């Protein structure tokens, strides 16, 4: 009984201790609540004071907004600058559908050059170092050229089948009313890749050189224009001819000058001889 009573008394003492602790904790909570209330009161007072002091005009408010906006933009710009671009590891491959029309035409030449061992592709750049002219060549002879605005086959129109020429966008180059470059076939750039493939297939069968085709077609180009049965030369050739004529005339002039000096010398010699003979004749008369 004594032991049980002691246990009861011990548990009661513990209960009292716990209740005392709870009271202390409650006091702390109440104290913090009081502090919170005090702070809120202070904030209200400050807000009231600020409301009284805030006498800003619309102009000053606008300036403040502007300054805040600038600061925000700067922050955004800086974040953009600091942000590193993510490099993609995937390599984009161009399919046939993604290629431009000119690229499809170039591919026709490239495929032909791969199949034929004696053919090759040569690329010429423009002034901006951009590839602009693509040539299918056999040695030093050009077969097909893809330029910025057209496609040229270094074969006459009569070399190709009529059905092919009629289905292709062919045009003529006129030089002062006369068709020039008849040893070439000019196609517009919008020629279909399938049509160009047929043109190339036929063009590579000929082994004739450009000079041979030119001679056979009696072609007229920019250097020599035939009009009204008279051969007229272009400006470049005319300048070259004038230079040659000037050199020839200089030689002729030099020859004439030398001949004239010789002539004057002979004349002076004759005059001197005549004078001397006259003097001798007079002396002889006086002596006689």
Backbone bond lengths (Angstrom), bond angles and torsions (degrees), N, CA, C in turn:
res aa  C-N    CA-C-N  psi(-1)  N-CA   C-N-CA  omega(-1)  CA-C   N-CA-C  phi
1 X - - - 1.463 - - 1.520 109.99 -
2 X 1.375 115.15 -44.41 1.456 119.28 179.07 1.529 110.53 -57.99
3 X 1.328 116.69 -44.34 1.460 121.41 -179.27 1.502 111.63 -62.13
4 X 1.299 116.76 -41.36 1.473 119.97 -179.79 1.505 111.38 -68.38
5 X 1.314 116.41 -36.41 1.459 119.84 178.63 1.527 110.47 -67.08
6 X 1.335 114.45 -39.96 1.470 118.40 178.26 1.534 110.59 -61.91
7 X 1.296 114.62 -41.34 1.485 119.03 178.95 1.499 110.66 -62.54
8 X 1.333 116.18 -42.93 1.477 120.61 179.82 1.505 110.31 -62.54
9 X 1.351 114.35 -46.35 1.473 118.78 179.32 1.531 111.35 -61.28
10 X 1.368 115.62 -39.97 1.485 120.08 178.50 1.512 111.77 -62.50
11 X 1.329 117.44 -43.72 1.469 120.91 -179.85 1.513 111.36 -66.44
12 X 1.372 114.60 -35.06 1.479 118.31 178.30 1.514 110.19 -66.34
13 X 1.369 115.15 -40.09 1.480 119.34 179.29 1.516 110.33 -62.77
14 X 1.340 114.40 -40.93 1.474 118.61 178.54 1.511 111.34 -63.61
15 X 1.311 116.45 -40.69 1.473 121.52 177.97 1.517 110.46 -58.88
16 X 1.388 114.12 -43.92 1.481 118.18 178.87 1.527 111.15 -61.87
17 X 1.348 115.06 -41.67 1.485 119.38 179.02 1.522 111.33 -61.80
18 X 1.318 116.17 -43.83 1.466 120.98 179.76 1.521 112.02 -63.07
19 X 1.360 113.91 -40.96 1.474 117.85 179.31 1.509 111.08 -65.32
20 X 1.359 116.22 -37.43 1.470 120.27 177.47 1.538 110.40 -63.56
21 X 1.335 115.06 -42.94 1.477 119.59 178.55 1.519 111.28 -61.16
22 X 1.335 115.26 -43.32 1.466 119.78 179.78 1.519 111.15 -61.05
23 X 1.376 114.68 -41.01 1.470 118.90 178.87 1.528 111.05 -61.57
24 X 1.358 115.02 -41.94 1.474 119.38 179.32 1.520 111.05 -62.34
25 X 1.355 113.99 -43.05 1.468 118.53 179.08 1.516 111.27 -62.47
26 X 1.308 115.50 -40.82 1.469 120.70 178.03 1.517 110.73 -61.74
27 X 1.345 115.07 -39.42 1.465 118.99 178.14 1.528 110.63 -62.22
28 X 1.372 115.44 -41.93 1.474 119.48 178.37 1.525 111.47 -61.21
29 X 1.351 113.63 -44.32 1.466 119.15 179.85 1.514 110.54 -61.65
30 X 1.307 115.52 -45.43 1.471 120.01 179.00 1.515 110.84 -61.23
31 X 1.350 115.23 -39.50 1.477 119.69 178.81 1.509 112.04 -62.52
32 X 1.355 114.76 -43.91 1.472 118.40 179.12 1.515 111.33 -66.89
33 X 1.351 114.51 -35.37 1.470 118.51 177.81 1.513 110.67 -63.92
34 X 1.330 113.88 -40.39 1.483 118.54 177.52 1.511 109.92 -61.19
35 X 1.371 116.05 -43.77 1.476 120.26 179.32 1.515 111.36 -60.44
36 X 1.345 114.60 -42.98 1.463 119.19 178.46 1.506 110.81 -59.91
37 X 1.326 115.55 -43.96 1.470 119.84 179.40 1.515 110.65 -62.78
38 X 1.357 114.45 -40.24 1.476 118.50 178.72 1.527 110.39 -61.76
39 X 1.364 116.15 -45.91 1.474 120.68 -179.63 1.525 111.51 -61.88
40 X 1.345 115.38 -42.57 1.461 118.76 178.78 1.520 111.42 -62.93
41 X 1.338 114.81 -38.40 1.476 118.80 176.79 1.518 111.06 -62.62
42 X 1.359 113.64 -42.79 1.464 118.22 179.34 1.532 111.07 -61.32
43 X 1.364 114.98 -44.03 1.468 119.67 -179.62 1.515 111.30 -61.72
44 X 1.339 114.74 -41.47 1.467 118.65 178.25 1.516 110.92 -60.48
45 X 1.370 113.81 -42.63 1.467 118.68 178.78 1.531 111.14 -61.96
46 X 1.351 114.55 -43.61 1.468 119.61 -179.92 1.518 110.14 -62.81
47 X 1.331 116.72 -45.47 1.465 121.82 178.52 1.510 111.36 -58.86
48 X 1.363 113.75 -42.47 1.472 117.67 177.73 1.515 110.70 -62.02
49 X 1.347 115.03 -44.56 1.477 119.33 179.31 1.526 110.79 -61.76
50 X 1.381 116.52 -42.51 1.461 120.54 179.82 1.518 110.90 -63.23
51 X 1.291 116.49 -41.52 1.460 120.26 178.30 1.512 111.23 -59.58
52 X 1.316 114.60 -34.62 1.476 119.10 179.36 1.524 110.08 -74.08
53 X 1.397 116.09 -40.25 1.477 120.14 -174.55 1.525 110.99 -77.44
54 X 1.372 120.00 -31.08 1.474 124.08 -174.31 1.527 110.80 -63.35
55 X 1.343 114.11 91.71 1.470 120.03 178.92 1.526 110.72 -117.47
56 X 1.375 117.17 33.95 1.468 121.14 -178.91 1.527 110.52 -71.33
57 X 1.348 114.24 145.10 1.466 120.11 176.92 1.521 109.56 -87.36
58 X 1.332 116.80 173.70 1.473 121.71 179.35 1.526 111.23 -65.32
59 X 1.347 116.74 -34.44 1.464 121.77 179.65 1.522 111.01 -63.61
60 X 1.377 115.38 -46.53 1.467 118.95 -179.71 1.518 110.72 -65.97
61 X 1.339 117.28 -37.69 1.468 120.82 177.36 1.527 111.12 -63.30
62 X 1.354 115.32 -41.76 1.477 120.32 178.71 1.520 110.98 -62.85
63 X 1.366 115.77 -41.69 1.469 120.20 177.94 1.522 111.10 -62.03
64 X 1.333 115.23 -42.86 1.478 120.03 179.47 1.515 110.70 -61.57
65 X 1.341 115.61 -44.75 1.468 119.77 179.04 1.525 111.08 -60.89
66 X 1.352 115.13 -41.69 1.462 121.42 -179.70 1.523 111.19 -62.60
67 X 1.361 115.65 -44.03 1.465 120.74 179.84 1.526 110.95 -63.74
68 X 1.334 115.30 -43.11 1.468 119.81 178.76 1.526 111.30 -62.73
69 X 1.350 115.19 -40.29 1.464 121.13 -180.00 1.517 110.72 -64.32
70 X 1.371 116.25 -43.79 1.470 120.32 178.90 1.515 111.05 -60.43
71 X 1.331 113.99 -44.55 1.462 118.98 179.38 1.509 111.21 -60.46
72 X 1.326 115.66 -40.32 1.465 120.76 179.42 1.506 111.70 -65.61
73 X 1.365 116.43 -41.91 1.476 120.75 178.80 1.507 111.03 -63.85
74 X 1.376 115.07 -41.29 1.464 118.84 179.73 1.510 110.90 -60.90
75 X 1.343 113.82 -42.68 1.456 118.98 179.41 1.519 111.60 -60.80
76 X 1.351 115.51 -41.86 1.468 120.64 179.71 1.518 111.06 -65.72
77 X 1.375 114.85 -43.96 1.475 119.48 -179.87 1.521 110.61 -62.27
78 X 1.365 115.70 -43.48 1.456 120.22 -179.91 1.521 110.69 -62.12
79 X 1.348 114.97 -40.29 1.470 119.37 178.76 1.519 110.80 -63.39
80 X 1.365 115.33 -38.68 1.465 119.34 178.28 1.516 111.34 -65.13
81 X 1.388 115.57 -40.62 1.465 119.73 179.74 1.524 111.08 -64.82
82 X 1.354 115.10 -43.69 1.461 119.44 -177.68 1.517 112.80 -69.68
83 X 1.320 115.37 -24.73 1.462 119.57 -178.68 1.528 110.14 -70.20
84 X 1.308 116.22 120.10 1.464 120.98 -178.73 1.517 110.48 -80.63
85 X 1.335 117.09 136.16 1.475 119.57 178.13 1.516 110.98 -68.49
86 X 1.280 115.82 137.40 1.471 121.29 179.95 1.522 108.37 -83.84
87 X 1.313 116.16 118.87 1.469 121.84 -179.57 1.526 109.27 -81.52
88 X 1.304 113.62 126.56 1.466 118.54 179.83 1.522 109.67 -81.42
89 X 1.288 116.16 134.89 1.472 121.38 -178.85 1.517 111.83 -85.37
90 X 1.337 116.41 -15.09 1.459 120.02 -178.46 1.518 110.66 -78.42
91 X 1.318 118.35 133.00 1.467 124.23 176.53 1.522 108.67 -94.84
92 X 1.342 114.01 124.57 1.467 118.33 -178.46 1.522 109.99 -79.16
93 X 1.308 116.53 127.17 1.466 122.45 178.52 1.511 109.30 -107.63
94 X 1.341 114.96 129.49 1.466 119.60 -179.56 1.510 110.11 -80.02
95 X 1.314 115.51 124.44 1.451 119.95 173.59 1.512 110.27 -90.40
96 X 1.308 117.33 175.97 1.470 122.35 -179.60 1.529 110.46 -62.79
97 X 1.326 115.74 -36.62 1.473 120.13 -179.15 1.522 112.18 -69.96
98 X 1.365 116.98 -27.56 1.465 121.18 -179.25 1.529 112.65 -82.55
99 X 1.325 118.53 -13.51 1.464 122.05 -176.54 1.524 111.22 -75.77
100 X 1.345 114.89 149.22 1.465 119.82 174.24 1.534 109.15 -76.26
101 X 1.329 115.71 169.56 1.475 119.72 -178.41 1.532 110.59 -62.11
102 X 1.340 116.38 -42.23 1.465 120.08 -179.15 1.531 110.52 -65.58
103 X 1.322 117.12 -38.64 1.466 121.23 178.49 1.530 111.48 -63.42
104 X 1.319 115.92 -34.82 1.477 120.05 177.27 1.525 110.71 -66.93
105 X 1.352 116.21 -38.59 1.470 120.47 177.51 1.529 110.95 -66.41
106 X 1.333 115.60 -40.70 1.475 120.25 178.63 1.520 110.03 -63.69
107 X 1.321 116.74 -38.03 1.474 121.33 179.25 1.528 111.21 -61.14
108 X 1.334 116.94 -33.83 1.481 120.80 177.26 1.530 109.81 -61.18
109 X 1.354 116.52 -44.19 1.470 120.74 178.69 1.524 110.75 -65.51
110 X 1.345 115.72 -43.48 1.470 120.42 -178.94 1.527 111.61 -62.05
111 X 1.324 116.50 -43.50 1.477 120.60 179.47 1.528 111.20 -63.40
112 X 1.353 115.79 -38.52 1.474 120.07 178.95 1.522 110.63 -66.57
113 X 1.357 116.24 -41.56 1.467 120.64 -179.73 1.528 111.40 -64.67
114 X 1.348 116.59 -32.89 1.472 120.33 178.13 1.529 111.70 -68.84
115 X 1.334 115.81 -36.73 1.470 120.49 -177.92 1.525 111.50 -74.29
116 X 1.343 116.69 -41.47 1.471 121.66 -176.15 1.530 110.32 -97.22
117 X 1.310 117.60 124.79 1.467 121.91 -175.72 1.522 113.29 -70.16
118 X 1.348 117.59 -32.08 1.466 120.64 -175.63 1.532 112.65 -85.84
119 X 1.335 118.34 3.40 1.465 122.11 -179.27 1.525 110.90 -109.08
120 X 1.335 115.03 153.15 1.464 120.24 177.27 1.527 110.22 -150.20
121 X 1.333 115.58 162.88 1.468 122.09 177.89 1.520 108.64 -105.47
122 X 1.324 116.25 131.54 1.471 121.17 173.31 1.520 108.75 -120.74
123 X 1.343 115.61 134.25 1.470 121.67 -175.91 1.521 109.26 -112.48
124 X 1.332 116.22 131.44 1.468 122.46 176.37 1.526 108.93 -111.01
125 X 1.334 115.66 138.96 1.463 121.21 179.19 1.523 111.15 -98.20
126 X 1.335 116.08 153.43 1.461 119.98 175.72 1.527 109.61 -86.49
127 X 1.339 117.22 -169.50 1.463 120.74 -177.14 1.522 112.82 -64.29
128 X 1.316 116.30 -26.84 1.475 120.90 179.49 1.523 111.75 -88.32
129 X 1.350 117.05 14.46 1.469 123.57 -179.69 1.530 112.65 59.49
130 X 1.334 115.42 31.93 1.468 121.43 177.10 1.525 108.44 -105.12
131 X 1.344 118.81 131.66 1.474 120.27 177.91 1.523 111.17 -57.98
132 X 1.337 116.80 121.29 1.471 121.01 -175.15 1.527 113.31 -125.50
133 X 1.334 117.50 -30.16 1.469 121.60 -177.22 1.524 109.86 -121.58
134 X 1.340 115.53 130.32 1.466 121.40 -178.54 1.531 108.16 -122.89
135 X 1.332 116.29 123.00 1.458 121.08 -175.00 1.525 111.55 -118.62
136 X 1.322 114.39 133.56 1.471 120.88 169.85 1.521 106.35 -94.44
137 X 1.327 116.73 118.65 1.462 120.57 -171.60 1.520 111.86 -127.59
138 X 1.347 113.22 152.42 1.466 122.05 170.34 1.519 106.09 -121.22
139 X 1.323 116.17 100.81 1.463 120.36 -172.79 1.524 109.65 68.77
140 X 1.343 116.16 -122.17 1.468 121.20 176.98 1.526 113.10 -99.18
141 X 1.332 116.76 2.54 1.464 121.21 -178.90 1.535 110.80 -94.52
142 X 1.324 115.48 128.46 1.471 120.91 178.52 1.527 108.88 -85.03
143 X 1.324 115.73 134.96 1.470 120.85 177.76 1.529 110.36 -104.33
144 X 1.336 115.96 -54.07 1.475 122.14 178.95 1.526 108.32 -132.74
145 X 1.334 116.14 139.18 1.464 121.53 174.98 1.522 109.58 -126.88
146 X 1.335 115.37 129.14 1.473 121.08 172.17 1.517 107.14 -104.11
147 X 1.332 115.81 113.83 1.460 121.18 -178.92 1.525 110.27 -105.15
148 X 1.338 116.77 -172.77 1.468 120.91 -177.98 1.521 112.24 -64.78
149 X 1.337 116.22 -35.87 1.471 119.62 -172.99 1.524 114.28 -117.98
150 X 1.339 118.00 -11.49 1.472 118.60 -176.67 1.523 111.58 -154.83
151 X 1.334 114.04 177.99 1.476 122.40 176.22 1.522 106.89 -126.09
152 X 1.337 117.15 129.52 1.467 121.37 -177.03 1.524 109.54 -118.91
153 X 1.330 115.50 125.96 1.469 121.74 172.05 1.525 107.22 -100.68
154 X 1.325 117.37 125.79 1.466 121.72 -176.91 1.531 110.49 -81.59
155 X 1.323 113.96 51.49 1.468 123.69 177.66 1.529 107.19 -143.02
156 X 1.348 119.19 147.32 1.472 120.27 178.01 1.534 111.91 -69.78
157 X 1.321 116.14 160.87 1.473 120.54 179.98 1.528 111.75 -61.58
158 X 1.357 115.50 -35.03 1.474 120.12 -178.55 1.532 112.15 -64.73
159 X 1.340 117.64 -17.90 1.466 121.61 -179.94 1.536 111.13 -71.99
160 X 1.322 116.56 -28.12 1.471 121.24 -178.04 1.530 110.50 -94.81
161 X 1.316 115.55 158.64 1.466 120.59 178.68 1.528 110.09 -66.83
162 X 1.334 116.84 146.21 1.469 121.57 -177.85 1.525 111.71 -61.97
163 X 1.323 115.68 -38.44 1.480 119.44 179.71 1.524 111.17 -62.01
164 X 1.339 116.25 -37.49 1.467 121.23 178.86 1.525 110.88 -68.64
165 X 1.337 117.14 -45.00 1.468 121.91 -179.77 1.539 110.51 -65.20
166 X 1.349 116.20 -39.83 1.470 120.12 179.96 1.534 112.37 -67.25
167 X 1.336 116.71 -28.81 1.472 120.35 -179.36 1.531 112.62 -87.41
168 X 1.331 116.66 -10.42 1.470 120.98 -176.61 1.535 110.84 -102.95
169 X 1.351 117.54 152.04 1.474 120.73 178.00 1.531 111.85 -79.39
170 X 1.341 115.95 79.99 1.472 122.24 -177.82 1.521 109.73 -90.50
171 X 1.334 117.10 144.86 1.466 120.39 174.23 1.539 109.51 -139.21
172 X 1.342 115.58 160.85 1.469 121.36 -178.68 1.528 110.25 -104.59
173 X 1.312 115.95 148.41 1.470 121.83 175.37 1.516 107.65 -101.42
174 X 1.329 116.92 114.74 1.468 121.97 -178.29 1.524 110.26 -99.66
175 X 1.329 115.74 134.01 1.467 122.60 178.40 1.522 108.95 -123.70
176 X 1.336 116.17 100.35 1.477 122.67 179.81 1.536 111.37 54.29
177 X 1.322 114.68 48.74 1.462 120.35 176.98 1.510 115.18 83.12
178 X 1.322 116.92 -1.03 1.474 121.15 -179.77 1.527 108.30 -118.70
179 X 1.349 116.49 138.06 1.459 119.07 177.23 1.520 109.88 -71.79
180 X 1.319 115.29 125.32 1.462 120.67 179.59 1.515 111.69 -105.89
181 X 1.314 115.68 164.91 1.465 122.92 177.10 1.537 111.74 55.02
182 X 1.315 116.48 47.86 1.470 120.61 179.85 1.531 112.49 -70.74
183 X 1.342 116.25 -12.93 1.471 119.37 176.45 1.533 111.25 -83.56
184 X 1.347 117.01 -1.11 1.455 123.03 175.25 1.533 109.73 -112.54
185 X 1.326 116.00 157.20 1.463 121.31 170.34 1.520 107.52 -118.11
186 X 1.336 116.02 118.30 1.470 121.37 -176.96 1.530 110.44 -97.02
187 X 1.324 116.01 124.74 1.466 122.49 175.58 1.533 108.94 -113.44
188 X 1.313 115.68 145.04 1.468 119.52 174.54 1.523 109.45 -73.98
189 X 1.331 115.60 157.57 1.467 120.62 -172.62 1.527 113.26 -66.13
190 X 1.326 117.58 -21.13 1.467 118.98 -179.11 1.534 112.98 -83.88
191 X 1.353 116.52 17.16 1.459 120.21 174.05 1.533 109.14 -59.43
192 X 1.323 117.41 140.68 1.458 121.76 -178.39 1.539 110.57 -71.62
193 X 1.332 118.35 143.22 1.467 120.64 178.35 1.538 112.32 -56.70
194 X 1.351 117.12 -34.94 1.473 120.57 179.38 1.526 110.72 -65.77
195 X 1.342 115.42 -39.69 1.474 120.27 178.74 1.520 110.62 -67.97
196 X 1.343 115.96 -42.94 1.470 120.08 179.13 1.524 110.62 -62.39
197 X 1.313 116.67 -35.62 1.461 120.91 178.10 1.534 110.79 -60.88
198 X 1.334 117.08 -39.53 1.470 121.71 177.46 1.530 110.71 -68.17
199 X 1.335 115.59 -40.19 1.476 121.18 179.46 1.527 109.98 -62.22
200 X 1.347 115.79 -46.79 1.469 121.00 -179.10 1.527 110.48 -64.29
201 X 1.329 116.41 -42.63 1.466 121.40 -179.28 1.527 111.37 -58.56
202 X 1.348 116.03 -38.44 1.467 120.73 179.13 1.531 111.05 -78.06
203 X 1.344 116.45 -40.28 1.476 121.49 -174.81 1.515 112.22 -63.24
204 X 1.338 117.84 -37.06 1.473 120.07 -176.17 1.533 112.80 -73.57
205 X 1.336 117.46 -10.05 1.473 120.14 178.95 1.528 111.65 -74.79
206 X 1.343 116.89 -22.90 1.468 120.24 -179.63 1.520 110.53 -86.79
207 X 1.324 116.76 135.11 1.468 122.05 178.31 1.535 111.57 -107.44
208 X 1.344 117.16 6.81 1.462 120.54 179.74 1.529 110.36 -70.34
209 X 1.340 115.16 147.67 1.461 120.08 178.02 1.534 110.08 -83.56
210 X 1.302 116.00 169.55 1.467 121.10 179.03 1.533 110.61 -62.66
211 X 1.325 116.96 -40.79 1.469 121.10 179.50 1.522 111.31 -61.68
212 X 1.328 115.71 -41.05 1.468 120.23 179.96 1.527 111.29 -65.33
213 X 1.334 116.17 -42.10 1.470 119.55 177.35 1.528 110.75 -65.87
214 X 1.323 116.10 -39.17 1.467 121.10 -179.52 1.527 110.81 -63.08
215 X 1.326 115.26 -42.76 1.465 120.62 179.59 1.526 110.92 -66.81
216 X 1.324 115.73 -41.71 1.459 120.57 -179.08 1.533 111.89 -66.17
217 X 1.325 116.17 -39.03 1.481 120.36 -178.51 1.529 112.83 -87.03
218 X 1.355 117.23 -5.73 1.469 121.82 -175.07 1.531 109.57 50.69
219 X 1.327 113.31 50.91 1.466 120.61 -172.47 1.518 112.33 -72.60
220 X 1.310 114.63 146.75 1.471 123.06 176.64 1.522 106.86 -111.41
221 X 1.325 115.87 128.18 1.461 119.03 175.69 1.521 110.06 -121.92
222 X 1.315 117.23 -167.21 1.475 120.74 -174.19 1.520 113.01 -65.35
223 X 1.317 117.74 -27.64 1.464 120.09 -176.14 1.527 112.47 -73.81
224 X 1.329 117.61 -34.00 1.470 120.70 -179.92 1.530 109.13 -131.32
225 X 1.328 116.74 117.60 1.468 121.98 179.49 1.520 109.18 -113.59
226 X 1.332 116.98 129.05 1.462 121.46 178.19 1.516 108.81 -101.01
227 X 1.333 115.52 122.18 1.469 120.61 178.50 1.520 108.83 -145.50
228 X 1.334 115.74 127.89 1.476 122.49 -178.48 1.526 111.16 57.23
229 X 1.329 116.10 34.73 1.468 120.36 177.24 1.503 114.33 75.58
230 X 1.339 118.60 2.29 1.466 122.07 -178.62 1.522 108.45 -109.00
231 X 1.313 116.60 134.59 1.463 120.69 178.17 1.520 108.22 -84.93
232 X 1.314 115.35 121.10 1.470 120.40 178.45 1.520 108.67 -111.72
233 X 1.307 114.63 141.26 1.452 119.34 -178.18 1.530 109.94 -101.55
234 X 1.326 114.67 150.54 1.463 119.24 -179.59 1.515 110.03 -74.98
235 X 1.322 115.77 174.37 1.465 121.84 -176.97 1.508 113.56 -59.32
236 X 1.333 117.09 -41.76 1.463 120.66 -178.07 1.519 111.62 -62.32
237 X 1.325 116.95 -45.29 1.465 120.96 179.24 1.518 111.54 -67.16
238 X 1.322 117.59 -36.17 1.467 121.49 179.21 1.525 110.19 -62.97
239 X 1.303 117.65 -43.64 1.472 122.32 178.25 1.522 109.67 -62.03
240 X 1.317 116.54 -43.43 1.470 120.63 178.96 1.531 110.79 -62.57
241 X 1.345 115.26 -41.12 1.474 119.38 178.56 1.519 111.34 -64.39
242 X 1.328 116.90 -41.14 1.481 121.14 179.79 1.525 110.04 -62.16
243 X 1.326 115.78 -41.80 1.466 119.25 179.24 1.526 111.16 -62.84
244 X 1.332 115.10 -41.35 1.471 118.79 177.62 1.534 110.99 -64.40
245 X 1.333 116.03 -41.46 1.471 120.41 178.51 1.524 111.73 -63.33
246 X 1.346 115.55 -39.30 1.474 119.26 178.80 1.521 111.15 -62.32
247 X 1.339 116.05 -43.36 1.469 120.11 178.72 1.524 111.09 -62.73
248 X 1.351 115.48 -39.40 1.467 121.08 179.14 1.529 111.06 -65.75
249 X 1.344 115.05 -43.01 1.465 120.17 -179.89 1.527 111.99 -65.37
250 X 1.334 115.16 -35.49 1.471 118.95 178.54 1.532 110.39 -62.07
251 X 1.336 114.30 -42.40 1.469 119.18 178.84 1.535 110.83 -63.61
252 X 1.332 115.29 -44.35 1.468 119.98 179.79 1.523 111.44 -63.12
253 X 1.340 114.88 -40.07 1.465 119.92 179.20 1.531 111.13 -63.72
254 X 1.331 114.69 -42.57 1.466 119.49 178.69 1.531 110.51 -62.74
255 X 1.343 116.45 -39.77 1.469 121.01 179.18 1.528 110.78 -65.92
256 X 1.331 116.35 -41.49 1.476 120.27 178.17 1.520 112.13 -63.82
257 X 1.321 115.27 -41.10 1.472 119.29 179.89 1.516 111.52 -63.10
258 X 1.321 115.04 -42.76 1.469 118.99 179.53 1.527 110.65 -65.99
259 X 1.350 116.19 -38.40 1.476 120.41 178.27 1.526 110.46 -65.71
260 X 1.345 114.99 -38.37 1.473 119.29 -179.56 1.520 111.20 -66.55
261 X 1.302 115.15 -41.11 1.480 118.30 178.72 1.534 111.06 -63.78
262 X 1.335 114.76 -39.18 1.473 118.61 177.23 1.519 110.67 -63.76
263 X 1.333 116.16 -40.80 1.459 121.70 -179.28 1.524 111.29 -64.37
264 X 1.320 115.47 -43.41 1.475 119.81 179.17 1.525 110.39 -64.05
265 X 1.330 115.20 -37.52 1.466 118.99 179.16 1.532 110.92 -64.25
266 X 1.325 114.98 -43.05 1.483 118.95 -179.86 1.531 110.62 -66.92
267 X 1.348 115.13 -37.38 1.471 119.19 178.30 1.515 111.54 -63.81
268 X 1.312 115.08 -45.12 1.484 119.42 179.25 1.526 110.75 -63.10
269 X 1.327 115.34 -37.41 1.471 119.48 178.25 1.519 110.90 -64.71
270 X 1.349 116.29 -42.39 1.481 120.75 179.30 1.511 110.84 -64.38
271 X 1.368 115.05 -43.60 1.465 119.59 179.16 1.534 111.09 -61.29
272 X 1.308 115.56 -42.92 1.469 121.05 179.98 1.538 110.40 -63.85
273 X 1.332 115.49 -40.21 1.473 119.75 -179.74 1.523 110.45 -67.73
274 X 1.344 116.43 -37.97 1.467 121.57 179.59 1.524 110.49 -65.48
275 X 1.333 113.76 -43.62 1.464 118.73 -179.76 1.531 110.60 -62.26
276 X 1.287 114.82 -44.42 1.486 119.51 -178.97 1.544 111.22 -63.84
277 X 1.317 116.43 -37.39 1.471 120.47 178.88 1.521 110.82 -67.89
278 X 1.337 116.32 -38.42 1.474 120.89 177.17 1.524 111.27 -63.99
279 X 1.318 115.28 -41.94 1.483 120.65 179.84 1.527 109.60 -63.53
280 X 1.307 116.81 -43.00 1.474 122.31 179.98 1.530 109.29 -62.65
281 X 1.317 117.95 -40.97 1.467 122.38 -178.79 1.524 110.63 -64.90
282 X 1.318 116.17 -41.02 1.482 120.68 179.21 1.525 111.42 -65.48
283 X 1.319 116.07 -43.84 1.465 122.53 178.75 1.528 109.83 -60.27
284 X 1.301 116.19 -39.91 1.470 120.97 -179.18 1.523 110.76 -67.17
285 X 1.333 115.61 -38.17 1.475 119.87 178.91 1.518 110.74 -64.61
286 X 1.311 117.14 -44.06 1.470 121.66 -178.51 1.518 110.63 -64.97
287 X 1.292 115.74 -39.22 1.482 120.80 -179.90 1.536 109.87 -65.42
288 X 1.314 115.06 -39.01 1.467 120.35 -178.82 1.530 107.98 -69.74
